[in-house]
Amino acid sequence: MMKLKVLAVTDEVDPRIYSTSVRDRMGDVDFVVSCGDLPATYLEYLTDSLHKDVYYVLGNHAEELTREGQRGVPRHPMGCIDLGFRVVRDKRTGIIFAGLPGSPKYLEHAPVQFTEKQMTWRILRMVPRLIWNRLRYGRFLDILVSHSPPRDVGDREDPAHRGFAVIRSLIRWTNPTYQLHGHVHLYDRSQGNCSTLHGTDVINVYPFQKLELQFDGLPHRDIDIEPNVDSIRAELSHEIAEGPSTRV
Ligand SMILES: [Fe+2]
């Protein structure tokens, strides 16, 4: 079993984090994960003060929050690692991330908003890399980082905050140990921020969480059955493209 401490941030700059004491309180984390809608300067501050890798996806407000100057172009935080539609393995811990930026489409011409179909196609492009990890490391991925939640798990009914059905399918077929997301702001502390979906712990990290994550059998989990590449690829592509799944 591998245990990791992770600082996860999303959606709002929190003064408890954007402070000179962050090093004392968060200096022992293994890495930082951002689930989006945060200014680039906030993430740059975290990587500079903690000297830890910061993995991030953009949120739907990325255009406003990461641009340079009043009318400048959007920019990504310097020295941080973009997980947007990528599968990335952290070399130090061996943890495998996959990242899904943005929200459902609710405005025209918005840069980081996607229809269910667009999100599905982009996830399908990540499938070969996920399969490669399954063959090489015995699992597709460990932590799925997204801005939006999966459909019907901590999402809301309005079009902007409805979760993606395809994220449910992805979780069902790749079984990450954790799924971290933001986008849905939790003001009511009695509302839970954790759920389980197909054995995956889904956590809304708003506005920040110091998490103690546990991974069974890492970093070298045994593969019990010799995997068949073609059948995994067919199975995964079919299930992800199949659309909304209502099973929990
Ligand atoms: Fe958002």
Residues whose N, C-alpha, C, O or C-beta is under 5 A from the ligand:
A	BS01	LIG	D37 G59 N60 H183
